[in-house]
Amino acid sequence: MMNQVTNINSFPVRRVHTKPLKSLNYRLKMTFPQGQQEQKETFLPIGKKTTNSAIYNQKKASPHSKKVVAQKVSGKESQKNNRSSLKIQKKNSTIALNDYSVASKPKKKILIAYPQQELEISIADALAQELAGAGYDIFMGTRQSICQGNIWTQQIEAEYQQSDCLIFLLTQSSLISELATEALKRAITISKTRQEQKPLIIVIGVNIASNTPVSYKLQSYLNQIQQWQWNSPEDTHKIIETILNQLGQFPDKSTPLPPQLLNLSNNSQSKINPTSSTNRPVYSTQPQLSTEREGLNTPFYLERMPYQQQCYQKIVKPGALIRICAPRQMGKTSLLNRILSYAVKQNYHTVLLDFQHTDKQILTNLDQLVHWFCLAIAKQLNLPPNLEEYWNEDFGIKASSSIYLEDYILRTIKEPIVIAIEEISAIFEEIGVTQDFLSLLRCWHEKAKVNPLWAKLRLVLVQSTDAYIPLNINQSPLNVGLGIHLPSFSLEEVETLVRHDQLSLSPQEMNQLMKLLGGHPYLIQLSLYYLSQKKLTVSELLETPLTDSGIYNDHLYCLYWKLQQAPHLMPPFQQVLLSPSPVPLEHHLGCQLKSLGLVTVNNGQYSVSCELYQRYFSDRLIN
């Protein structure tokens, strides 16, 4: 039976069938130990369909082989393959491939995603050869080959749905990539919704140093899946053995690994470790509870005037409630971190709950949400839960939680408590849960006006969009307290950043940059970083914003993928793209587009946020 290795160089995905050996694309040259005169050549297809016997016989023919060099074969066939020469260090394989024969196991499909870099290509090819020889259908693709056309997002999600295993090769640059984060997020989401929790997801970090910066969001997803580190060619076969072992036990992902493999998969040194030591802007900021009185130790931060000082003044008032609303990557979390740091300096206790990374099953069930909410508060305040002592189901979930906070939390903790909820808009899709939970928060806020015990409670709510569901204005916390709507950077703020980075931009260049990016905080800081590092000039930045080599391509790919996941937003966004002037939209649609940062709104009229988005999405959704 034939095994398949398919390289996804263009969509739709197609399987490449085996041709006779004389026409295969790659020649493997076997180099024998010194003193051995015989030198043999054999052919092994990479990115093609192979048989078990072909791979097994190739291994058997040279048991003493130490090095395999894969190189292109000149001629007509080689013109069809754009892969560079590969050099793969190989040792005697300890895998008995015939133990994983196709006849003994049903064929499973494995998708290998890897960067378009020589080392990662060679590792991906080595994985593909071995796994194909073990009887699996292998599909391979790089971002450059996958992210083509206007429907690549649907096609890659279809691959996720059909695969039994996904293998992601990550480099240091991948760890701060928006697209890599979105890919893992979607893979995990699909795995949780499919029967038998397929696909099995494996991340292989390639030569990643222990102090390599990792984005907060990516780290939250990495913590949910298996991570292995590749540091040398010797690791290739260990990883292959482990993958085959896991797939052999699939779908039971909890099966212990063989003792000889535990060192690779369980050693903490092989895990990808997060750190914040980087000057390059990271697309997501980690919510932080500052435990030191000196506050946050972070790189240069532009204080958002006058909003930051307004928040400082508000948080010290009894029963304070602060609402921070802005689209993604506008600086909400950075402002929140500074509010919490300021509260710590006032000897307040702080609690931080991130709804964005809370299980959906919790956020969609009021009973689970309120229980989790109370337990998380107690845990962060270093208190035993004691839920059963104060909880009475006969009183109902709202009354029980109020009793728990008043009689236990607020009476036990003598100082004020600041409870911050990051991305509270994550519950907006569930109307009933949203209405009940928000009314509970509003009730607690109102209690602070008449009860000194409740006056110790301060609330900070962070949201990426205004509420777009029906809410009783008398039962919602989203129309009381101090509301902060963070805008884009002004020209003056960008000029401050330019001076800080010791850059020299002419007034014309400043205006062009502002027109292109619309003052988008993350994109502005990303641009200034590359300019300050002299990795490109202003003219190069302005001339190549939409190309694959442009610095915004990762951000744009990710944003396009997010938009594709909400097809109901396509028609209204196309309407905005086509209109030369701002247009009205249905409130809930406009709010969702705004939360993605795609549009701005003024007096109920919507327009595209910046020229970069106008050009990029017009090319994909209109032209």
Stockholm file with secondary structure:
# STOCKHOLM 1.0

chainA/1-623         MMNQVTNINSFPVRRVHTKPLKSLNYRLKMTFPQGQQEQKETFLPIGKKTTNSAIYNQKKASPHSKKVVAQKVSGKESQKNNRSSLKIQKKNSTIALNDYSVASKPKKKILIAYPQQELEISIADALAQELAGAGYDIFMGTRQSICQGNIWTQQIEAEYQQSDCLIFLLTQSSLISELATEALKRAITISKTRQEQKPLIIVIGVNIASNTPVSYKLQSYLNQIQQWQWNSPEDTHKIIETILNQLGQFPDKSTPLPPQLLNLSNNSQSKINPTSSTNRPVYSTQPQLSTEREGLNTPFYLERMPYQQQCYQKIVKPGALIRICAPRQMGKTSLLNRILSYAVKQNYHTVLLDFQHTDKQILTNLDQLVHWFCLAIAKQLNLPPNLEEYWNEDFGIKASSSIYLEDYILRTIKEPIVIAIEEISAIFEEIGVTQDFLSLLRCWHEKAKVNPLWAKLRLVLVQSTDAYIPLNINQSPLNVGLGIHLPSFSLEEVETLVRHDQLSLSPQEMNQLMKLLGGHPYLIQLSLYYLSQKKLTVSELLETPLTDSGIYNDHLYCLYWKLQQAPHLMPPFQQVLLSPSPVPLEHHLGCQLKSLGLVTVNNGQYSVSCELYQRYFSDRLIN
#=GR chainA/1-623 SS CEECEEECSSSSCCCCCCCCGGGCSEEEEEECCTTCCCCCEEECCSSSCEEHHHHHHHHHHCTTCCEEEEEECCSTGGGGCCCCCEEEECCCCCCCGGGGCTTTSCCCEEEEECCSSHHHHHHHHHHHHHHHHTTCEEEEECHHHHSCSSCHHHHHHHHHHHCSEEEEEECTGGGGCHHHHHHHHHHHHHHHHSGGGCCEEEEEEESCCTTCCCCHHHHHHHTTSEEEEECSTHHHHHHHHHHHHHHHHTTCTTCCCCHHHHHHHHCGGGSCCCCCCCSSCCSSCCCCCCCSTTCCCCSCCCCCTTHHHHHHHHHTSTTCEEEEECCTTSSHHHHHHHHHHHHHHTTCEEEEEEGGGSCHHHHTCHHHHHHHHHHHHHHHTTCCCCHHHHCCGGGCHHHHHHHIIIIIIIHHCCSCEEEEEETGGGGTTCHHHHHHHHHHHHHHHHHTTTCTTGGGEEEEEEESSCCCSCCCTTSCGGGSSEEEECCCCCHHHHHHHHHHTTCCCCHHHHHHHHHHHTTCHHHHHHHHHHHHTTSSCHHHHHHCTTSTTSTTHHHHHHHHHHHHTCGGGHHHHHHHHHCSSCEECCHHHHHHHHHTTSEEEETTEEEESCHHHHHHHHHHHTC
#=GC SS_cons         CEECEEECSSSSCCCCCCCCGGGCSEEEEEECCTTCCCCCEEECCSSSCEEHHHHHHHHHHCTTCCEEEEEECCSTGGGGCCCCCEEEECCCCCCCGGGGCTTTSCCCEEEEECCSSHHHHHHHHHHHHHHHHTTCEEEEECHHHHSCSSCHHHHHHHHHHHCSEEEEEECTGGGGCHHHHHHHHHHHHHHHHSGGGCCEEEEEEESCCTTCCCCHHHHHHHTTSEEEEECSTHHHHHHHHHHHHHHHHTTCTTCCCCHHHHHHHHCGGGSCCCCCCCSSCCSSCCCCCCCSTTCCCCSCCCCCTTHHHHHHHHHTSTTCEEEEECCTTSSHHHHHHHHHHHHHHTTCEEEEEEGGGSCHHHHTCHHHHHHHHHHHHHHHTTCCCCHHHHCCGGGCHHHHHHHIIIIIIIHHCCSCEEEEEETGGGGTTCHHHHHHHHHHHHHHHHHTTTCTTGGGEEEEEEESSCCCSCCCTTSCGGGSSEEEECCCCCHHHHHHHHHHTTCCCCHHHHHHHHHHHTTCHHHHHHHHHHHHTTSSCHHHHHHCTTSTTSTTHHHHHHHHHHHHTCGGGHHHHHHHHHCSSCEECCHHHHHHHHHTTSEEEETTEEEESCHHHHHHHHHHHTC
//
